[in-house]
């Protein structure tokens, strides 16, 4: 009996093991000191900067990720949105990716407060690397993806057209870094680098790349579609049965059932067709970009240093 119970417990552990959140790690000890606030334009005073340094280091320690924040207010005045992304990726590589063939796990936030007017004035970008790409996955087609929710939280402290609470925005980013790191990467999360044709996903706690997704990821998507279709069909059938049981139709459905012959008068009006006029509008079908959305999927790209990054940006 004891052997049987032990066997059942062992089988249960093996079943639950893949469901446990996957943790990230800080591979290079020397890079941990770089987890702090970077404020080249002096937006914060010395006391605030020291406080935010501690908040960022605490987030890095609790999440076991490399974390940094850049505040630009003048030095980024000539940046476009695309160059903000490049800046974030390259700064992350300089701080936390010392080896060419290793993508460390982490996230870096850039808050550019002085963008050109043509670029909406202010812009934020979150660059993720390694397992950070899965923990904070980005998919613009999914309003519930983590990167989008993190940007929502940050922007809530910086309303458009107002100076806002920059200190609170940085703190909000750090809180979300810790929260999602504790939850771990979503099950079957992945990202795809379309320029390289590679998928990135977790295997044994590490980020690995491949030309195709593992079978379990693809099966998970197929099963999800089937289950969703079955649930939708059952819901429709149950709704129809409930409605039919409540309403007993004694007459056939016809408009004549609701018309009184004595109180209804019909008039006839003729529209004479004279000419036609046709206008033509070109429909642009050229679309670019995009990433997978099933299983917590998203898109990634390569930095100028050749490292894989994901992330997202937004004007605010």
C-alpha positions as CSV (number, residue, x, y, z in Angstrom):
1,X,0.0,0.0,0.0
2,X,2.8,2.4,0.9
3,X,4.6,1.6,-2.3
4,X,1.4,2.4,-4.3
5,X,1.0,5.8,-2.5
6,X,4.6,6.6,-3.1
7,X,4.3,5.8,-6.8
8,X,1.2,8.0,-7.1
9,X,3.0,10.9,-5.4
10,X,6.0,10.5,-7.6
11,X,3.8,10.5,-10.7
12,X,2.0,13.6,-9.5
13,X,5.3,15.4,-9.0
14,X,6.4,14.5,-12.5
15,X,3.1,15.8,-13.9
16,X,3.2,19.1,-12.0
17,X,6.9,19.8,-12.6
18,X,6.4,21.3,-16.1
19,X,3.7,23.6,-14.7
20,X,6.0,25.2,-12.2
21,X,7.2,28.7,-13.2
22,X,10.6,28.8,-14.9
23,X,13.0,31.1,-13.1
24,X,15.6,33.3,-14.7
25,X,19.2,33.9,-13.5
26,X,22.0,36.4,-13.5
27,X,24.8,34.5,-15.2
28,X,27.6,37.1,-14.7
29,X,28.3,38.4,-11.1
30,X,30.3,41.4,-12.3
31,X,27.3,42.7,-14.2
32,X,25.0,42.9,-11.1
33,X,26.5,46.2,-10.1
34,X,25.2,47.7,-13.3
35,X,21.6,47.3,-12.1
36,X,20.7,50.9,-11.3
37,X,19.3,54.2,-12.6
38,X,21.0,56.0,-15.4
39,X,20.2,59.7,-15.5
40,X,22.7,61.5,-17.7
41,X,20.6,64.7,-17.9
42,X,20.1,65.1,-14.1
43,X,16.3,64.8,-14.0
44,X,16.5,63.5,-10.4
45,X,18.4,65.0,-7.5
46,X,21.0,62.9,-5.7
47,X,18.7,61.7,-3.0
48,X,16.0,60.5,-5.4
49,X,18.7,58.8,-7.6
50,X,20.0,56.9,-4.6
51,X,16.5,55.8,-3.6
52,X,15.7,54.6,-7.2
53,X,19.1,52.8,-7.4
54,X,18.0,50.8,-4.3
55,X,14.6,50.1,-5.8
56,X,16.1,48.8,-9.0
57,X,18.7,46.7,-7.3
58,X,16.0,45.2,-5.0
59,X,13.9,44.4,-8.1
60,X,16.9,42.7,-9.7
61,X,17.7,40.7,-6.6
62,X,14.1,39.5,-6.1
63,X,13.5,38.7,-9.8
64,X,17.0,37.3,-10.2
65,X,17.2,39.3,-13.5
66,X,19.4,42.1,-14.7
67,X,17.4,45.3,-14.5
68,X,18.2,48.9,-15.4
69,X,16.4,52.2,-16.2
70,X,17.5,55.1,-18.4
71,X,16.0,58.6,-18.2
72,X,16.7,60.9,-21.1
73,X,15.7,64.5,-21.1
74,X,17.8,66.3,-23.7
75,X,20.4,63.7,-24.7
76,X,17.6,61.8,-26.5
77,X,16.1,64.8,-28.3
78,X,17.1,63.7,-31.8
79,X,15.9,60.1,-31.4
80,X,13.1,58.5,-33.4
81,X,11.0,55.7,-32.0
82,X,13.1,53.2,-33.8
83,X,16.4,54.6,-32.5
84,X,14.9,54.5,-29.0
85,X,14.6,50.7,-29.4
86,X,18.1,50.5,-30.8
87,X,19.4,52.6,-27.8
88,X,17.6,50.3,-25.3
89,X,18.9,47.1,-26.9
90,X,22.5,48.4,-27.2
91,X,22.6,49.8,-23.7
92,X,21.4,46.4,-22.3
93,X,24.1,44.6,-24.3
94,X,26.8,47.0,-23.0
95,X,25.7,46.5,-19.3
96,X,24.7,42.9,-19.2
97,X,25.7,40.9,-22.3
98,X,29.5,40.7,-22.0
99,X,29.8,37.5,-24.1
100,X,28.8,37.4,-27.7
101,X,27.2,34.0,-27.6
102,X,25.3,34.5,-24.4
103,X,22.0,36.4,-24.0
104,X,21.5,37.1,-20.3
105,X,18.1,37.3,-18.7
106,X,16.7,40.8,-17.9
107,X,14.9,43.9,-18.9
108,X,15.8,47.6,-19.4
109,X,13.4,50.6,-19.5
110,X,14.1,53.8,-21.4
111,X,12.0,56.9,-20.7
112,X,12.7,59.5,-23.3
113,X,11.1,62.8,-22.1
114,X,12.4,65.0,-25.0
115,X,11.6,63.4,-28.3
116,X,11.0,65.5,-31.4
117,X,7.4,66.9,-31.8
118,X,7.0,64.7,-34.9
119,X,7.6,61.7,-32.6
120,X,4.9,62.6,-30.1
121,X,7.2,64.3,-27.6
122,X,7.7,61.5,-25.0
123,X,8.4,57.8,-25.6
124,X,9.1,54.7,-23.5
125,X,10.6,51.5,-24.6
126,X,11.2,48.2,-22.7
127,X,13.9,46.0,-24.0
128,X,14.0,42.3,-22.8
129,X,16.7,39.7,-23.2
130,X,17.1,36.0,-22.6
131,X,14.3,34.5,-20.5
132,X,13.1,38.1,-20.0
133,X,11.6,37.8,-23.6
134,X,9.3,35.1,-22.3
135,X,8.6,36.4,-18.8
136,X,7.6,39.8,-20.2
137,X,6.4,38.6,-23.6
138,X,5.2,41.2,-26.1
139,X,2.4,40.6,-28.6
140,X,0.5,43.7,-29.9
141,X,-2.5,41.6,-30.9
142,X,-2.9,40.4,-27.3
143,X,-4.2,43.2,-25.0
144,X,-3.4,41.0,-22.0
145,X,0.3,40.4,-22.8
146,X,2.6,41.4,-20.0
147,X,4.7,44.0,-21.8
148,X,1.5,45.9,-22.7
149,X,0.3,45.7,-19.2
150,X,3.6,47.0,-17.9
151,X,3.5,50.0,-20.2
152,X,-0.1,50.7,-19.1
153,X,1.1,50.8,-15.5
154,X,4.0,53.1,-16.3
155,X,2.0,55.5,-18.4
156,X,-0.7,55.8,-15.7
157,X,1.9,57.8,-13.8
158,X,2.7,60.0,-16.8
159,X,-0.6,61.3,-18.3
160,X,-0.3,62.8,-21.8
161,X,0.2,66.6,-21.6
162,X,1.2,66.5,-17.9
163,X,4.5,66.4,-16.2
164,X,3.4,63.4,-14.2
165,X,5.1,61.3,-11.5
166,X,8.4,60.1,-13.0
167,X,9.5,58.6,-9.7
168,X,6.3,56.6,-9.5
169,X,6.7,55.4,-13.1
170,X,10.1,53.9,-12.5
171,X,8.9,52.3,-9.3
172,X,5.8,50.8,-11.2
173,X,8.2,49.2,-13.7
174,X,10.2,47.7,-10.9
175,X,7.1,46.3,-9.2
176,X,6.0,44.7,-12.4
177,X,9.4,43.2,-13.0
178,X,9.2,41.5,-9.6
179,X,5.6,40.4,-10.0
180,X,5.9,38.7,-13.3
181,X,9.3,37.1,-12.5
182,X,7.7,35.4,-9.5
183,X,4.9,34.1,-11.7
184,X,7.5,32.9,-14.2
185,X,7.2,32.6,-18.0
186,X,3.7,31.6,-19.2
187,X,3.3,28.0,-20.2
188,X,4.4,27.3,-23.7
189,X,5.6,31.0,-24.1
190,X,7.8,31.6,-27.1
191,X,9.0,34.4,-29.4
192,X,10.1,34.4,-33.0
193,X,12.9,36.4,-34.7
194,X,11.5,36.8,-38.2
195,X,14.8,38.1,-39.6
196,X,16.6,34.9,-38.6
197,X,13.6,32.6,-38.9
198,X,14.2,31.3,-35.4
199,X,11.8,30.5,-32.5
200,X,13.0,31.1,-28.9
201,X,11.5,29.1,-26.1
202,X,12.3,27.6,-22.7
203,X,14.0,24.3,-22.3
204,X,15.3,23.1,-18.9
205,X,15.2,26.6,-17.6
206,X,17.2,28.1,-20.5
207,X,16.2,30.1,-23.6
208,X,17.0,28.0,-26.7
209,X,16.4,28.6,-30.4
210,X,15.2,26.4,-33.2
211,X,13.8,26.7,-36.7
212,X,10.6,25.1,-35.5
213,X,8.6,25.0,-32.3
214,X,8.6,21.7,-30.3
215,X,5.6,19.4,-30.9
216,X,4.2,20.1,-27.5
217,X,3.9,23.8,-28.3
218,X,2.1,23.1,-31.6
219,X,-0.2,20.5,-30.0
220,X,-1.1,22.9,-27.2
221,X,-2.2,25.4,-29.8
222,X,-4.3,22.8,-31.7
223,X,-5.9,21.5,-28.6
224,X,-6.7,25.0,-27.5
225,X,-8.5,25.7,-30.8
226,X,-10.5,22.5,-30.6
227,X,-11.5,23.0,-26.9
228,X,-12.5,26.6,-27.7
229,X,-14.6,25.5,-30.6
230,X,-16.4,22.8,-28.6
231,X,-17.0,25.2,-25.7
232,X,-18.5,27.8,-28.1
233,X,-20.7,25.2,-29.8
234,X,-22.0,23.9,-26.4
235,X,-22.7,27.4,-25.2
236,X,-24.7,28.2,-28.4
237,X,-26.7,25.0,-28.1
238,X,-27.5,25.5,-24.4
239,X,-28.6,29.1,-25.1
240,X,-30.8,28.0,-27.9
241,X,-32.4,25.3,-25.8
242,X,-33.1,27.7,-22.9
243,X,-34.6,30.3,-25.2
244,X,-36.8,27.7,-27.0
245,X,-38.1,26.3,-23.7
246,X,-39.1,29.8,-22.5
247,X,-41.0,30.9,-25.7
248,X,-43.7,28.7,-27.0
249,X,-44.6,30.0,-30.5
250,X,-48.3,29.2,-31.3
251,X,-48.1,30.9,-34.7
252,X,-45.7,30.6,-37.6
253,X,-43.3,33.4,-37.9
254,X,-44.8,35.9,-40.3
255,X,-45.1,39.7,-40.6
256,X,-48.8,39.3,-41.3
257,X,-49.4,38.2,-37.7
258,X,-48.6,41.8,-36.5
259,X,-50.6,43.7,-39.1
260,X,-54.2,44.9,-38.8
261,X,-56.0,44.9,-42.1
262,X,-58.4,47.6,-41.0
263,X,-55.8,50.0,-39.7
264,X,-53.1,49.6,-42.3
265,X,-52.9,51.6,-45.6
266,X,-50.4,51.0,-48.3
267,X,-48.9,53.6,-50.6
268,X,-46.9,53.1,-53.8
269,X,-43.9,55.2,-54.7
270,X,-41.7,54.8,-57.7
271,X,-38.0,55.7,-57.9
272,X,-36.9,56.3,-61.5
273,X,-33.3,55.2,-62.3
274,X,-31.5,57.9,-64.3
275,X,-27.8,57.4,-64.3
276,X,-24.9,55.7,-62.4
277,X,-21.7,57.1,-60.9
278,X,-18.8,54.9,-59.8
279,X,-15.8,55.9,-57.6
280,X,-12.8,53.7,-57.1
281,X,-10.5,53.6,-54.0
282,X,-7.3,51.5,-53.8
283,X,-7.2,49.2,-50.9
284,X,-3.6,48.7,-49.6
285,X,-3.0,45.0,-48.9
286,X,0.7,45.4,-48.1
287,X,1.3,44.4,-44.5
288,X,4.5,43.8,-42.6
289,X,5.7,42.5,-39.3
290,X,3.6,40.7,-36.7
291,X,4.2,37.8,-34.3
292,X,2.7,34.7,-33.1
293,X,0.0,35.1,-30.5
294,X,-0.8,31.6,-29.3
295,X,0.8,30.1,-26.2
296,X,2.1,33.5,-25.1
297,X,3.9,34.1,-28.3
298,X,5.6,37.3,-29.6
299,X,8.2,38.6,-31.9
300,X,11.9,39.3,-31.3
301,X,14.8,40.9,-33.2
302,X,18.5,41.2,-33.1
303,X,20.5,44.1,-31.7
304,X,23.4,45.7,-33.5
305,X,25.6,43.4,-31.3
306,X,23.8,40.3,-32.6
307,X,22.0,39.5,-29.4
308,X,18.3,38.5,-29.3
309,X,15.8,41.1,-27.9
310,X,12.1,41.5,-27.6
311,X,10.1,44.3,-26.0
312,X,7.7,47.1,-26.8
313,X,7.4,50.9,-26.9
314,X,4.7,53.5,-26.6
315,X,4.3,57.3,-26.8
316,X,2.9,58.9,-23.7
